Amino acid sequence: MSWQVILNRPSLRERLLLYGAVPLFLVGTLIACYYSDAPGLRHLVSPDTVGIPEALRREFGLLESLQNIVLATICGVAVFGMRKKRLRLERVGLWVMLIGTAWMLLEETDYFTQYAVLFSGDAPEGPPRNLHRIAYSETLLRNVAYLGSATFFGAFALLFANSSRPVMRYLAPDRLAVGTVLLVTALQEIVWWKSERVALDHGSLTGNEIEFFELGIYYLVLLWLVDMVFWRRLEPASPDESA
């Protein structure tokens, strides 16, 4: 069977805002606040609250809270997409996206046990429940995140966004995603530079500065899924078009 991709995307100007201005403002503002001279702004991004165990303080800041909101939104879009899409392959893909993102959300929140700290004031006992807090796996997962984002939103988008193969073109991110990856990577390089040269009285993100990059990539995944669910369709080609 032959297929065709139906696109109904917003205008280029609107997509430039979504892929450029929004992540620049969002991630850039958080970075500026965290490395500012205003303690209140730094606490907003990643708090240093005495009543919360030091290892968990950053979990309750605006940076990681936004990550959790974006992940939860991805889950919501995936659920909506399963109701909207009719092809079995699409629905299976959305199920995989939902399960994978739900797992990531559970990982980010330590399977929601971190919120018990707000009431008890004590850190959870025992070994870490989430995989990405274990030292060796944390490094591995973050390297995978770098390589995966560069491969999918970079190389795959460039190679297949205008592919003659409809399924590959359907799956490929908007080429503007390449610019978003470069933007978020450049912002993260600024973070690394500042973390080495700027001494902070408050630094609950110390050793976890990669969280800025993660927020940008989560946002980009959300944009790609919104594009898949709302702005494009994969349909059987008409006899005239497949001839």
C-alpha positions in Angstrom: 0.0 0.0 0.0 1.2 3.5 -0.9 1.0 6.3 1.7 1.0 10.1 1.7 1.8 12.6 4.4 -0.8 15.4 5.0 0.8 18.5 6.7 -1.2 21.2 8.3 1.4 23.0 10.3 1.3 26.6 11.6 3.1 29.3 9.6 6.9 29.6 9.5 6.8 32.6 11.7 4.7 30.8 14.4 7.0 27.8 14.2 10.1 30.0 14.5 8.6 31.3 17.8 7.9 27.8 19.0 11.3 26.3 18.0 13.4 29.4 18.7 12.0 32.2 20.8 10.2 30.0 23.4 13.1 27.7 24.3 15.5 30.7 24.3 13.3 32.7 26.6 12.5 29.7 28.8 15.9 28.1 29.3 17.8 31.4 29.0 15.7 33.1 31.7 16.2 30.2 34.1 19.9 30.3 33.5 20.1 34.1 34.0 18.1 33.8 37.2 20.1 31.0 38.7 23.4 32.8 38.1 22.1 36.2 39.1 23.1 38.1 42.1 19.6 38.0 43.5 19.2 35.1 46.0 15.4 35.1 45.5 15.7 34.4 41.8 18.3 31.6 42.4 16.0 30.0 45.0 13.1 30.2 42.6 15.0 28.1 40.0 16.5 25.7 42.5 15.7 26.3 46.2 18.1 26.0 49.2 15.4 25.4 51.8 16.8 24.3 55.1 13.8 22.1 55.9 14.4 19.9 52.8 17.3 17.4 52.6 20.1 19.0 50.6 20.1 16.2 47.9 16.5 16.9 47.1 16.2 20.7 47.3 16.6 21.2 43.5 13.6 18.9 42.9 11.2 21.6 44.2 12.5 24.4 42.1 11.0 26.0 39.0 13.5 24.2 36.7 12.7 20.6 37.7 9.0 21.4 38.2 8.8 22.6 34.6 10.4 19.4 33.5 7.7 17.4 35.3 5.0 19.6 33.8 6.4 19.1 30.2 6.6 15.3 30.8 3.1 15.2 32.1 1.9 17.2 29.1 3.6 14.7 26.7 1.7 11.9 28.4 -1.5 13.9 28.0 -0.9 14.5 24.3 0.0 10.9 23.7 -3.3 9.8 25.3 -5.2 12.3 23.2 -3.3 11.1 20.1 -4.4 7.5 20.8 -8.0 8.7 20.6 -7.4 10.8 17.5 -5.2 8.5 15.3 -6.7 5.5 13.5 -3.7 3.6 12.1 -2.5 0.7 14.3 1.1 1.7 13.9 0.5 5.2 15.1 -1.4 4.0 18.2 1.3 1.5 19.0 3.9 4.3 18.7 1.9 6.5 21.0 1.6 3.7 23.6 5.3 3.4 23.6 5.7 7.2 23.9 3.2 7.2 26.8 4.9 4.3 28.7 8.4 5.7 28.2 7.4 9.2 29.2 5.5 8.0 32.2 8.6 6.1 33.3 10.7 9.2 32.9 8.2 11.2 35.0 8.4 8.6 37.7 12.2 8.6 37.6 12.3 12.4 37.8 10.0 12.4 40.9 11.7 9.4 42.6 8.3 7.6 42.0 6.6 10.5 43.8 8.3 9.6 47.1 10.2 12.9 47.1 7.0 14.8 47.9 6.8 13.0 51.2 9.8 15.0 52.2 7.7 18.1 52.4 5.7 16.6 55.2 8.4 14.5 57.0 11.5 16.6 56.4 13.6 13.4 56.0 15.2 12.0 52.9 13.9 8.6 51.7 15.9 5.8 53.3 17.6 3.0 51.4 19.3 2.9 48.0 18.0 5.2 45.2 14.7 4.0 43.7 15.3 5.6 40.4 17.9 4.5 37.8 19.2 7.9 36.9 20.4 8.7 40.4 22.8 5.8 40.4 26.2 7.2 39.5 27.2 4.9 36.6 23.7 4.8 35.0 23.3 8.6 35.4 26.4 9.2 33.2 25.3 6.6 30.7 21.7 8.0 30.5 22.9 11.5 30.0 25.3 10.5 27.2 22.5 8.6 25.6 20.3 11.8 25.9 23.0 13.9 24.1 23.6 11.3 21.4 19.9 10.6 20.9 18.8 14.2 20.7 21.6 15.0 18.2 20.7 11.9 16.1 16.9 12.2 16.0 16.4 16.0 16.1 19.6 16.7 14.1 20.6 14.0 11.6 17.2 12.3 11.2 15.4 15.6 10.7 17.9 16.8 8.1 18.0 13.5 6.2 14.3 12.6 6.1 12.2 15.8 6.6 11.7 15.9 2.8 12.2 12.2 2.1 10.5 10.5 -0.8 9.5 7.7 1.6 6.3 8.9 3.3 6.7 6.9 6.6 10.2 8.4 7.2 9.0 11.9 6.3 6.0 11.4 8.6 8.3 10.5 11.5 11.0 13.0 10.9 11.0 16.2 13.1 10.5 19.6 11.6 13.9 20.8 10.3 13.6 23.8 12.7 14.3 21.2 15.5 17.9 21.2 14.4 18.2 24.8 15.3 16.6 24.1 18.7 19.1 21.4 19.5 21.9 23.8 18.6 20.4 26.5 20.7 19.8 24.4 23.8 23.4 22.9 23.4 24.8 26.4 23.2 22.9 27.5 26.3 24.2 24.4 28.2 27.7 25.3 27.2 27.2 28.7 28.8 26.0 26.9 32.0 29.2 24.8 32.0 31.3 27.9 31.5 29.5 29.7 34.4 29.6 26.7 36.7 33.4 26.7 36.4 33.9 30.4 36.9 31.0 31.8 39.0 31.1 31.0 42.7 27.5 30.8 44.1 26.6 31.1 47.8 23.7 28.9 46.9 24.2 26.1 44.5 21.7 23.3 44.9 22.2 22.4 41.3 25.9 21.8 41.7 26.8 18.7 39.8 23.3 18.7 38.1 23.6 21.7 35.8 22.6 19.4 32.9 19.0 19.9 34.0 18.8 23.0 31.8 19.6 21.0 28.7 17.1 18.3 29.8 14.3 20.9 30.0 15.1 22.0 26.5 15.1 18.5 25.1 11.8 17.6 26.9 10.2 20.7 25.4 11.5 19.7 21.9 10.0 16.2 22.3 6.7 17.8 23.3 6.8 19.9 20.1 7.5 16.9 18.0 4.6 15.0 19.5 2.3 17.9 19.0 3.4 18.1 15.4 2.7 14.3 15.0 -0.7 14.4 16.7 -2.2 17.7 15.5 -0.3 18.9 12.4 0.3 15.9 10.3 -1.4 12.7 9.1 -0.4 9.5 7.4 -3.0 8.3 5.0 -3.3 5.8 2.1 -2.5 7.5 -1.2 -5.3 7.8 -3.7 -5.0 5.6 -6.8 -4.1 8.7 -8.9 -1.3 9.7 -6.5 0.1 6.2 -6.2 0.1 5.5 -9.9 
